[in-house]
Every structure is written in C-alpha cells, then in structure tokens.
Amino acid sequence: MENNKSFLWPEGILIALLALGGVFSLAFMTLLRPNTSEAQNRQSINIKDVAANVGTQQRIQILKAAMLTIWQQEAQVKGLSYPIPSSSQGVIINAAKLTQGKKVIALTFDDGPWPQTTEQVLDILRANNIKGTFFVIGQNLKNYPELGRQIVVQGHVIANHTWHHWYHFFNQQAAAFEIDRTADLIYQVTGVKTNLFRPPGGILHNGLVAYAKGQKYAVVIWSADSTDYKLPAVPKLINNVIKDSKPGGIVLMHDGGGNRSRTIQALPEIISNFKKQGYRFVTIPELLEMQDADQKLLGQKK
C-alpha cells in the first residue's frame, strides 16, 4: 500500500544513525586510550568504555526522538489514513471473502502498546518482512507513545481498541468517549486517522459497536483466536491459530495486557507454519481492499 510505503523512510534513517553512532563510539574510545602500564591502561579503558557507551546511547536516544518528532509532525500535516473501501465501512468483519487461490492471512495484535512485548513483536515481524495490524488501548498509548509511533514508523497499521478496554454496557455518550478519545490520541501521537475498530472481547451488543458503525468504522473481529490471554502452552497456542485459519482469515493475538512471553515464543513458529503453507501476510486495510476488488469483479461477471 502507498500509505505503508510512506511510513518506512524514518526507520532506514534511524538505522543509519545507529550505525554512525557505533562507528563514532569506537573511534572516540580509541583516541582517548592513555599510554600507561598494562594494568592502568586496562582500568582506564574500562572506565572510558562505560562513559563513552553511556554518552553514545544518550546521543542515539536524542537522535531517535528528534527523528520521530519530525516524522510525527509531517504525518499530521499529511493527515495519513488507511483507505477502507465503502463496502467495509460500518460493517462487522470476521474474515475476508476472497476468490479461491488467494492464500493471505492478517496477523492482528491487541491491548498494546506494552513495555518490551510490543518491541519484541515488532522485531519478529521485521525479521520476517511482515506487516501487522495493532489495535491499541488509549490509556496504554498515552503511557507509551513512542511505542505507538514505532508501530506506524515501521509500516504497520494502528487501530482503535477503546480507551479503557471495559466490557460493560455503554450509552452513546460513553461509547463516543471511549472511541473518539482513542482516535484523537492516535492522531496526536502518530498522525494517523484510523477507521478500524475492534471492541474489547469481541462484544458486539454493549453500545460500542453500534457507535462505531454509525461513525463508519470497519468493525474488525477475528476468525482464529490464539487464546494467548489464557496463557496456554506454546504448542497449544500455535495450534489454536493454525487449525482455524483459512485464506482471508484474521488472527487474534496480544502484544499487551499482561504476560505475553508465550505469544513471543509462538509467533515465529506461527509465521513459519503459514509460510510453509504458502500464505502471504497482509494488513487489515489490504485484506479489505482485496475483498472489495473481488466483490466488484464478481459483480461484473454477473
């Protein structure tokens, strides 16, 4: 997708800056090495190594923060959004209806951003050249905005999962607060205007989905549930995903909301299994575009 391509350039710059910082650090430590006895020299090097490493890490963090700020400002000016076909707006989607032969699957992650775990998921996806869809909780995005920016900078899709992740009934005003406040924060933090929504627990009749549909959100549920929130054994978690997955399917996993170490262990094997079956990984917007194209083609044939 064109929008995804526009997200990727800051990551390359950050990688280049990290590499440059490493080279600078090595050169800096070499120049500062004193000409003393071996024992004194070793002690001096150790002290300066620590100081140089701390200084380099601080410079890298400053550069990363500056690059993310610049990217965020430009994204807000552009008003980046994910194109959702009109056929999916205000519609509940469990999976895409695709013509035979299109073996695609969408990996989705809920309840982030979350310390450590979100970065680990991002690292696994990056290593496999896969883009996912992250349904974030407003409160968590408020607490960890840099993780939210990293999701988008690395080309993934960010989506709305309410502010509090509550399950009770919401009147229209309360539902508007949960969804609109999260949408506003996603835009403030990342510059992205999202029209993808997932209700907590997949609950469809507590007021949230009715409001989201009225606002033309695509309400995204799932077709394969890992049940990783129940902390099953890793083999069970993997089997939960694979056994219920079909072309056009949507996989539910979690990068936040608790201990997700088993999800991190299972994810590489899940990806490998899908690849062996010939699947290609897509984001939710890509999946919906494919479904829309298929429906239009079928309409023309009729």
N, C-alpha and C positions, 0 to 999 in steps of 0.2 A: 504493500500500500504506500501511496505517496506520503501520507502523513507520517507513517512509521519511518520512512527514509529521512524525513526532516529531523527526527529525534536523534539520529545516530551520530551526527558530527561532533558533539561535545565529548563523547566517550573516547574517540580517537585522539582528540587534543589532550584529554586528561592522561591517557596512556603515554603519549609523547612527553608530557611534562613530568610524569613519574620517572620515566627512563632518564630524562635530562637531570632530574634531581639526584638519581642514583649515581650518575657519572660525576656530577659536581661534588657529591659527598666523598667519593673515593679520591678525587683529586685534592680536595680540601684536606683530608686526613693525611695524605702523603706529604703535602707541603708543610704541615705542622709537626711532623715527626722529628724530635730533637736528636742530636748526636751525643748520646751519653752511653754509659755502660749498658750491657745487655739487660740486666735486671731493671735498672732505672728506665731504660727505653721501653721495656715491655709494660711497666706500670704506667708510664706517661701515655703510651699508645692507648691502653685500655681506657684511661680517663678521657682522652680526647675523642676516642671512638664513641663513647657514650654521649658526650656533649655534641659531637657532630651529628650523630644519629637523631638525637632529640631535635637539634636545630633543623635538620633536613625534613623530619616529619612535620614540624611546625610549618615550614615553608610549603610543603606539599598540601597540607590542610588548608592553608591560606589560598593557594592557587586553585584548589578544588572548589572552595567556597566561592571564590571570585568567578570561576567559570560557570558554576551552577546559577549564580545570581544573574550573570549576563544572559544565560540561556533562558532563565525564567522570565526576565524582562522582555526578551524578544518573543517568547512564546505567548505572553499575554497580549503583546501588540498584535500578533498574528491571529490570536483567538483560535488556537488549534482545537480541532474537534474530530471525532471519528464519524465518518459517513455511515449512517444507518439507513437502509432503504425504507421507504414509506410503508412497505408491506410488513415490516417488523416493528414499526412504531406503535406503542400501545398494545403490544401483543405479548403473551406469555410463551416463552420458548424453552423447551426441554432438550431439543436436538434439532439439527437442520435436516430438512427433507431434500436429499440430493439424488441425482441420477446415478445409476449403477456405475461402478468403476472409480468413483472419486473417494479414495481412502484418505480422508482427512479427519483430524481429531483436534479438539480445542482443550488445552490444559488451563484450568482456572484455579485461582488461589484466593482464599477468603481470610478476613479478620486481621490483616496486617494494616499498616506496616508494623513489624515486630523486630525488636533488637536481635541481631545475629541471624535469626532464622530467615528473614527476608533476604538478607545479603547472601546467605548460603543457597537459597533457591535461585537467586539471580545468577550466581556463579555457575550453578549446574546448567541453567538454561543457556548461558553464554557459551559454555564449553561445548554445548550440543547445537549451537546456532539455532535456537528455538525462541519464538516469541510467545509469551503467555498473556493472560488477562487477570488482573489483580483487582478484586472487589475489596475496597478499603473501608475501614470504620473511621468516621470523622474524628473521634477522640484520639485514636491512635495516630492518625495523620497529623493532628495538632501536636502530639508529643514527639513524633519522629518525622518532621517534614523533609529532612534530607533523604531519608529512605524513599519517601514518596517521589521526590524528584529523580532519584536514581532509577526507579521503575520506568519512568517515562523517558528519561535520557537514554536508557539502554534499548529503547524501541518497543517496550511492552505497552499494553493498554491498561489504563487505570479506570476504575468504575466505582459506582456508588453502592455502599452496603449499610447505609444509615449512620447516624451519629453515635448511638448508644448500643446497638445490637440487642435491643429489647424484643421480647416475644408477645407482650400483652396487646390488648386492643388499643388502636389509635383513632381519635376523631380526626377530622380533616386538618384542623389546625396543628395538632401534634404530629401528624404524618408529614405535613408540609415542613415543619421544623426539622424533623429527622432527615428528610431527603434534601431539602433546599440548603440547609446549613452545610451539609456534607459536600454538596455540589459546589457551593460557593468557596469552600476551603480548598477543594481540589483545584479549582481555577486559580485561587490566590497563590497556592503553593507551586503548581506545575504549569499554569497557563492553559490547561486543557478543559474544554467544556464537554463533559461526558453526558450521554443519554442512554447509558447502560445501567440497569439497576438489578440488584439481587436482594430479595427480602431475607432477613435472618431466619435460619431454619427452614427456608423454603415455604414459609407460611403464606398462604395466598388470601386469607379472608380476615385479616385483622386491621384493615384500613390502609396499610402501606401500599399494597399493590394497586388498590383502587385509585389512590392518589397518583402513583407513578404512571399508571396507564393514562390517566387524564392529562398528564404532562408529556405524553408521547414518548415515554421511556420504553425501550425494549426490556421486558422483564425476563431476565435470564435465570433459569433454574439449572437442571443438570440431568444427564441420562446415566451417568456412572458415578456412584458415591464411594469414595475410598474409605469412609467412616474413620478417617485418621483421628478425628476428635474423640473417638472412643479408645484410642491407643491400642489397636490390635497389634499382634505380632507382625513384623515386617512382611513375611510371606503372605499372610492373610490380607494385609493392606494392598499388596501388589495384585493379588488375585481378585480382590473386590473391584479394582479398576479394570483389569483386563477382561474379566468374564462378562461384564455388562457393556463393554464398549463396542460400538459399531460405527461404520462410516457416517460422518456428520455428527458424531457424538460430542458431548460436553462433559468433561471430567471435573469432579469436585475434589479439591484438596485444600489444605490450610497452611498458610505461612505464618499465621499469628494466632493469638487467643490462648496460648498455653504451650506445653511441651510438644514441640513438633520434630523432635530428633528422629522419630521413626519415619516421618514423611521425608526427611532429608536422606535417610538411608535408602528408602524405597524408590525415590524419584529417578535416580539414574537407571535402575533396573526397569522401571515402568517405561521410560523413554526407549531403552534398548529393545524391549519387547515389542513396542509399537513399530519401531524402525524395521525389525526383522519381519514384521507382517506387511511391510510396505506402506505404512501410514506416513502422511505428511502433516506437520503441525501448523495450525493456523490460530489467529486470534478470533475473538467473537465477532468483531466487525467484518473480518474477512469471511468467516463462516456464513454470516447473514447475507453478505453480498453474493456469495456463491449460490445460496438458496434462492435469492431473488432472481439471479440470472437464469437458473434452472426453471423457475416457475414461468418466467417470461418466454423462455424457449418452448416449454410445453404448451403455453397458450397460443403461440404462433403456429405450432403443428396442428392444434385443434381447429 
